[in-house]
Amino acid sequence: MSRQWSIIGNQGFEFMGGINASISHEIKNVLAIINENAGLLEDFTFMVDRGMPIDPERLKSLAGKIQHQIKRADGIVKNMNRFAHSVDESCKNVELGEILDFVAALSARLIINRGVTLDIDSNAEPVVVMTNPFLLENLIWLCIDFAMDMTGDGKTIGVSCKKTPRGAEIKLSELDGFGSMTAADFPNEREKAFLEALDGEMTICRETGEILLVLPETIKAGR
Amino acid sequence: MRVILIDDEEELVSTLAERLSFRGIDADWVTNGDEALKQLDEASYDIAIVDVKMPGISGIQLKRMMAAKCPEMRFIFVTGHGSEEDFKEGSEEAGGEGFYLVKPVEIEDLVNKFDEILKATGAES
């Protein structure tokens, strides 16, 4: 195995592990809320047994809260399943706006815990490229992770994508910590391995605080 | 007994606080570390139940800050994560493995834990 694919393999496991931890944390929170709501419902039944009146609106509200958490869990599990299947095909058409939303949803807990907000421009026209979905998801996450280090707690990172004559471009903007960064920081060997695999390029613009990820319309076969 | 619940999942802490009140425990709740520290200026608490992973100030950092303000206060960590590293750090900070609980937590276990802490510190509920 080449050094490039060894790096990608190791990082891929790390990415899978990190996202799984994030998702399991979210599911645990949902279960904890359902557990408390069910417990409250049980508390109410004990009160009724003791002759204390319970407002039916409280029960209705509790049922609504439980249903809301079930929908939340369903969304989390759907994303988890989609993520697991993103390794199925090494080359397929992906819509970049959709994949940005997806990576943000997958890593929501990791992003929230860092105190950062992602402002994803989802009004853009569909931007479709033929690429390796799992490697792209991983590279997008590495960019977001680095961007969070640059911006810090309480800040917002702009994320957008657009079509270009040769393919497409993903932009992370409003990064205001580039002053302290050296050229060796990013992209480093790890990101370069992904860029090579995706036939992509990355440009860091310190003056405007932007990361530009340039992707071809179609990656070379066999990636 | 007075406790404060700190977790960024508002529905979780508000519901748990209501259930604790049915069991005769006076419980306040906040959803982040900054609010928790402010709350300590308003009221005193016997026990804080702290989520380990929160935006802004982490649970472990918050515990250290709260303990500096209120040395008598005791802590229980709760978490959705179950990593060994988190468990070790959280248990050490809280003063024992029994004070690091993984969600979902059964309320009776939590109430028993309160009693255990109060007995150990010589206070009464």
Interface residues (C-beta under 8 A of the other chain):
Chain A: A21 S24 H25 E26 I27 K28 N29 L31 A32 I33 I34 N35 E36 N37 G39 L40 D43 M47 K65 Q69 R109 I112 N113 R114 G115 D153 G154
Chain B: D8 E9 E11 L12 T15 L16 E18 R19 F22 K53 M54 P55 G56 S58 T79 G80 H81 S83 V102 K103 P104 V105 E106 I107
